[in-house]
Amino acid sequence: MATNRRTLLKAATALPALGALPWRHARAQAAATIRIGVLNDQSGMYRDISGQTAVACARQAVADFGAQGFTVEILSADHQNRPDVGSNIARQWIDRDGVDLILDVTTSSVALAVNDICREKNKVHLNSTAATSDLTGARCAPTTVHWTYDTYMLARSTGGAMVRAGGDSWYFITADYAFGHALERDTGEFVRQAGGRVLGNVRTPFPGTTDFSSYLVQAQASRAKVIGFANAGADTTNCIKQAAEFGLTRRGVKLASLLMFITDVHALGLQTAQGLVCSETFYWDLNDRTRAFTQRVLPNMGGLRPAMTQAGCYAGVLHYLKAVQDMGVAAAKASGVEAVNRMKAMPTDDDAFGPGSIRADGRKIHPAYLFEVKAPGESRGPWDYYKLLQTTAAEEAFRPVAQGGCPLIRA
């Protein structure tokens, strides 16, 4: 009887330990897992430049990084281009789901809101698709890296180049929100610096405008040589389609799409888009490395080619994972500031953008390219849409660090 009692006591003592094994295993597994949340537009006007194709590019980065002693989980959500929705998702992801990195974040207003949350929560914000240069200016954060492009880069690459090519008078059709205002402001400054003039502008409601005919008539009446579209997504494609219907280019007017993506060109078709000038930092057919990356991700792209924003998601995730490997998972999860510091300390290199670096203000540095859309007869096959006009070197493509007003630099 005593033996049986002792046996039962031993068994009872062992039960909690046995029961704790799965919990300890789950805890250990969570500690060795990096969670990345892709937060972007998956149903609205920017879904073609972000959406699930951005998720596919992030997953490709994980696949290319390979097994390095820790696991990576990717979540995704649609912020519907609303700062309140994006903020709620970001807080839930960090507080409840243990997300370590929030990626992509289309739309400048949503990006700035999420930027503040990641700073507060000490988690990494890696932005690829928002255009506002405030992310590395007045609103810069020690937890943020801004990849791919911004309004300053677009303005410098497109505005100055078109003035030098003879387009010395401009009229802007501008989306009436923070991104459009910043893009018009920055481009106008480069036009004037190059010796050109800004003859006027018109602000279009955002969102909800589909008929741009009255705005195009105002632009034409200004007699400007260049009409600059300081908008994006469906606004840009609608402007270009309606400008083609009006025959503006046949009258000698140049159209400058200050933010246009290869997916926009694909939607428009070369017959409509031919002759348009735009700036990008990635083109799938630019060189052997960009083609190799595109071939790897292509099976998961639904027949599309990656836009520069989606390529930025790939490159940013790959570099972040390299930093995690270098500093250790525990340290990376504990502090977004330290993870970003490690990313800044390491040179970048990937098949989408080639070698580059991340500045102290969080700006990722790489070349910018000025492209002209090919005429139908110049295209050699599917998605062969661009011809390269000009390259802006990495050290010149983005706003000088001393001019941004980033508090990190002042400190």
C-alpha positions in Angstrom: 0.0 0.0 0.0 2.8 2.4 0.9 4.5 1.6 -2.4 1.4 2.3 -4.3 0.9 5.6 -2.5 4.6 6.6 -3.3 4.1 5.6 -6.9 0.9 7.7 -7.2 2.7 10.7 -5.6 5.5 10.4 -8.1 3.1 10.2 -11.0 1.1 13.1 -9.7 4.3 15.2 -9.3 5.3 14.3 -12.9 2.0 15.3 -14.5 2.5 19.1 -14.4 6.0 18.7 -15.8 4.7 16.5 -18.6 1.8 18.9 -19.2 4.3 21.8 -19.4 6.3 20.3 -22.2 4.0 21.4 -25.1 3.7 24.9 -23.5 7.5 25.2 -23.2 8.0 23.9 -26.7 5.5 26.4 -28.0 7.2 29.2 -26.1 10.6 28.2 -27.4 9.2 28.0 -30.9 7.7 31.5 -30.6 11.0 32.9 -29.4 12.7 31.6 -32.5 10.1 32.9 -34.9 10.2 36.2 -36.7 6.7 37.5 -37.7 6.3 39.9 -40.6 3.0 41.7 -41.3 2.4 42.9 -44.8 -0.1 45.8 -44.4 -1.3 47.3 -47.7 -4.1 48.0 -50.1 -5.6 44.7 -51.2 -8.9 45.9 -52.6 -8.6 49.5 -53.6 -6.9 51.7 -56.2 -3.4 50.7 -55.2 -3.9 46.9 -55.0 -1.9 46.4 -58.3 1.2 48.0 -56.9 1.0 46.4 -53.5 -1.7 43.7 -52.6 -1.0 40.0 -52.6 1.8 40.4 -55.1 3.7 42.3 -52.4 3.0 39.4 -50.1 4.4 37.0 -52.8 7.6 39.0 -53.0 8.0 39.0 -49.3 7.6 35.2 -49.3 10.2 35.0 -52.1 12.7 36.8 -49.9 12.1 34.3 -47.1 12.6 31.5 -49.6 15.8 33.0 -51.0 17.1 33.6 -47.4 16.7 29.9 -46.7 16.7 28.1 -43.3 19.1 30.0 -41.0 18.2 28.6 -37.6 14.9 30.4 -37.1 11.5 30.4 -38.7 9.6 33.3 -40.4 5.8 33.7 -40.5 4.1 36.2 -42.8 0.7 37.8 -42.1 -1.2 40.1 -44.4 -4.1 42.5 -44.1 -5.9 45.2 -46.1 -5.8 48.7 -44.5 -8.3 50.0 -47.1 -6.2 53.2 -47.4 -7.6 54.4 -44.1 -5.3 55.5 -41.3 -7.7 54.4 -38.6 -8.0 50.9 -40.1 -4.2 50.6 -40.6 -3.5 51.8 -37.0 -5.9 49.3 -35.5 -4.4 46.4 -37.4 -0.9 47.5 -36.6 -1.6 47.7 -32.8 -3.4 44.3 -32.8 -0.6 42.7 -34.7 2.1 44.0 -32.3 0.1 43.6 -29.0 -1.7 40.3 -29.7 0.1 38.5 -32.5 3.7 39.3 -31.8 4.6 40.9 -35.1 8.2 42.1 -35.3 8.1 43.9 -38.7 5.3 45.8 -40.4 6.0 45.9 -44.2 4.9 47.9 -47.2 2.1 50.2 -45.9 0.6 51.8 -49.0 -0.7 55.4 -48.8 1.3 58.2 -47.1 -1.4 59.0 -44.5 -1.6 55.4 -43.3 2.2 55.0 -43.4 2.7 58.0 -41.2 0.2 56.7 -38.7 1.8 53.3 -38.6 5.2 54.9 -38.4 4.2 56.5 -35.1 2.9 53.3 -33.7 6.0 51.3 -34.6 8.1 54.0 -32.9 6.0 53.8 -29.8 6.1 50.0 -29.7 9.7 49.7 -30.7 9.0 47.5 -33.8 10.4 47.8 -37.3 8.5 49.7 -40.0 9.9 48.9 -43.4 8.0 51.0 -45.9 8.1 50.3 -49.7 5.0 51.9 -51.2 4.2 55.2 -49.4 5.8 58.1 -51.3 6.0 60.8 -48.6 9.6 61.9 -48.0 8.5 62.9 -44.5 9.3 59.3 -43.4 13.0 60.3 -43.6 12.4 64.0 -42.8 10.4 65.6 -40.0 8.6 62.3 -39.2 11.6 60.0 -39.3 11.9 57.4 -36.6 14.7 55.1 -35.4 12.5 52.1 -36.1 11.8 53.0 -39.8 13.5 52.2 -43.1 12.0 53.8 -46.2 12.8 51.6 -49.3 12.2 52.0 -53.0 11.3 55.7 -53.8 9.8 58.9 -52.4 8.4 62.2 -53.7 11.9 63.9 -53.8 13.4 61.1 -55.9 10.4 61.2 -58.4 10.6 65.0 -58.6 14.4 65.2 -59.1 14.5 62.4 -61.7 11.5 63.5 -63.8 11.1 67.3 -63.3 14.7 68.4 -64.0 15.2 66.0 -66.8 12.1 67.2 -68.7 13.1 70.8 -68.4 16.5 70.0 -69.8 14.8 68.2 -72.7 12.8 71.4 -73.6 9.7 71.0 -71.3 10.3 74.3 -69.6 6.7 75.2 -68.7 4.5 73.0 -66.5 0.9 72.7 -65.3 0.0 70.2 -62.5 -3.0 68.1 -62.1 -2.7 67.1 -58.4 -4.5 64.7 -56.1 -5.7 66.7 -53.2 -4.0 64.9 -50.3 -0.6 64.8 -48.6 1.1 62.7 -51.3 -0.1 64.8 -54.2 0.8 68.1 -52.5 4.3 66.9 -51.7 4.9 65.5 -55.2 3.8 68.8 -56.8 5.8 70.9 -54.4 9.0 68.9 -54.9 8.7 68.7 -58.7 7.9 72.4 -59.1 11.0 73.2 -57.1 13.2 71.1 -59.5 11.5 72.6 -62.5 12.3 76.1 -61.3 15.9 75.2 -60.3 16.4 73.9 -63.9 15.1 77.2 -65.3 11.5 76.2 -66.0 8.2 77.8 -65.0 5.1 76.5 -63.3 2.1 78.1 -65.0 -0.5 76.7 -62.6 -2.2 73.8 -61.0 -5.5 72.2 -60.2 -6.4 70.0 -57.2 -8.6 67.0 -57.8 -10.7 65.4 -55.0 -9.4 62.2 -53.5 -10.7 59.6 -53.6 -13.7 59.4 -55.9 -12.8 61.3 -59.1 -13.0 59.4 -62.4 -13.8 62.2 -64.8 -10.7 64.5 -65.3 -11.9 66.2 -68.5 -12.5 69.6 -67.0 -9.0 69.5 -65.3 -7.4 68.5 -68.6 -9.1 71.4 -70.4 -7.7 73.8 -67.8 -4.3 72.4 -68.2 -4.5 72.7 -72.0 -5.7 76.3 -71.7 -2.5 77.2 -69.8 -0.4 76.4 -72.9 2.1 74.6 -70.8 4.5 72.3 -72.6 4.2 69.7 -69.9 1.3 68.5 -67.9 2.5 66.8 -64.8 0.2 64.2 -63.1 0.9 64.4 -59.4 -1.3 61.5 -58.5 -1.2 57.7 -58.6 -3.1 54.5 -59.3 -6.4 54.8 -61.0 -6.2 58.6 -61.0 -3.1 58.4 -63.1 -4.4 55.9 -65.6 -7.7 57.8 -66.0 -5.9 61.0 -66.6 -3.7 59.4 -69.2 -6.6 57.7 -71.0 -8.6 60.9 -71.1 -5.6 62.9 -72.3 -5.2 60.5 -75.1 -8.9 60.8 -76.0 -8.4 64.6 -76.1 -5.4 64.2 -78.4 -3.2 66.3 -76.2 0.1 64.6 -77.2 -0.8 65.0 -80.9 -0.9 68.8 -80.2 2.7 68.6 -78.9 1.9 68.5 -75.2 4.2 66.2 -73.1 2.6 64.2 -70.4 4.8 63.5 -67.3 3.4 60.8 -64.9 5.3 61.7 -61.7 4.4 58.4 -60.2 3.6 55.6 -62.6 4.3 51.9 -62.3 4.8 49.2 -64.9 1.4 47.7 -63.8 -0.2 51.0 -64.9 1.5 50.8 -68.3 0.2 47.2 -68.6 -3.3 48.4 -67.8 -3.2 51.2 -70.3 -1.6 49.4 -73.1 1.3 50.7 -75.2 -1.0 52.3 -77.8 -2.2 54.7 -75.1 0.9 54.9 -72.9 3.6 55.3 -75.5 5.8 58.3 -75.1 5.0 58.8 -71.4 8.0 59.6 -69.2 8.3 58.2 -65.7 10.9 57.4 -63.0 11.3 54.1 -61.2 14.1 52.4 -59.1 13.4 48.9 -60.4 12.5 47.4 -63.8 12.2 43.7 -64.2 14.2 43.7 -67.5 16.9 46.2 -66.4 19.7 43.7 -66.0 20.6 40.0 -65.4 19.9 40.2 -61.7 16.5 41.8 -62.0 15.5 39.2 -64.6 16.7 36.4 -62.3 14.6 37.7 -59.4 11.6 38.1 -61.6 11.9 34.6 -62.9 12.0 33.2 -59.4 8.9 35.1 -58.2 7.0 34.9 -61.4 5.1 31.6 -60.7 3.4 33.3 -57.7 2.6 36.6 -59.5 -0.5 35.5 -61.4 1.1 36.4 -64.7 2.2 39.9 -63.6 5.6 41.4 -63.4 6.7 43.0 -60.1 6.4 46.7 -59.7 9.2 48.6 -58.0 7.2 48.7 -54.8 6.8 45.0 -54.7 10.5 44.5 -55.5 11.1 46.8 -52.5 9.2 44.4 -50.2 11.4 41.6 -51.4 14.7 43.5 -51.0 13.7 45.0 -47.6 12.7 41.7 -46.1 15.8 40.0 -47.3 18.1 42.6 -45.8 16.1 42.6 -42.5 16.5 38.8 -42.2 20.2 39.1 -42.8 20.3 41.6 -39.9 18.3 39.2 -37.7 20.8 36.4 -38.5 23.7 38.7 -37.7 22.4 40.0 -34.3 20.3 37.0 -33.2 16.6 36.5 -33.1 16.2 37.4 -29.4 17.9 40.8 -29.8 16.0 41.6 -33.0 12.6 40.8 -31.4 13.5 42.7 -28.3 14.2 46.0 -30.0 13.1 47.4 -33.4 15.6 50.3 -32.9 18.5 47.9 -32.6 17.3 45.8 -35.6 17.2 48.9 -37.7 20.6 50.1 -36.5 22.0 46.7 -37.6 20.3 47.1 -41.0 21.9 50.5 -41.3 25.3 49.2 -40.4 25.3 46.5 -43.0 25.6 47.1 -46.8 22.6 46.1 -48.8 22.8 43.8 -51.8 20.0 41.9 -53.6 18.9 41.0 -57.1 16.2 43.7 -57.3 18.3 46.8 -56.5 21.9 45.6 -56.5 24.3 47.0 -53.9 23.3 50.0 -51.7 23.1 51.3 -48.2 20.7 52.7 -45.6 21.4 56.2 -44.3 21.1 57.4 -40.7 17.7 59.0 -41.5 16.4 55.6 -42.6 16.5 56.3 -46.3 17.5 53.3 -48.5 19.9 54.5 -51.2 20.1 53.2 -54.7 20.0 54.6 -58.3 16.9 56.0 -60.0 16.0 55.5 -63.6 14.1 57.8 -66.0 12.2 55.7 -68.5 10.1 56.4 -71.6 7.3 54.0 -72.5 7.9 52.2 -75.8 5.7 52.5 -78.9 3.9 49.2 -79.7 6.3 48.6 -82.6 9.4 48.9 -80.3 8.2 46.2 -77.8 9.9 42.8 -78.3 7.4 40.8 -76.2 5.2 40.7 -73.1 6.0 43.4 -70.5 8.8 44.9 -72.6 7.6 48.4 -72.0 10.5 50.7 -71.0 13.5 52.2 -72.7 16.1 53.8 -70.4 16.7 57.5 -70.9 18.8 58.5 -67.9 20.3 57.1 -64.7 20.6 59.1 -61.5 23.4 57.8 -59.3 22.5 56.5 -55.8 24.3 59.3 -54.0 22.3 61.9 -56.0 18.9 60.3 -56.4 17.5 61.1 -52.9 17.3 64.3 -50.8 20.6 65.1 -49.1 20.4 64.0 -45.5 21.2 67.4 -44.1 18.1 68.9 -45.9 15.5 66.6 -44.6 15.1 67.9 -41.0 15.2 64.4 -39.5 15.5 64.7 -35.7 17.8 61.7 -35.7 20.4 63.7 -37.7 20.1 66.7 -35.5 20.7 64.5 -32.5 
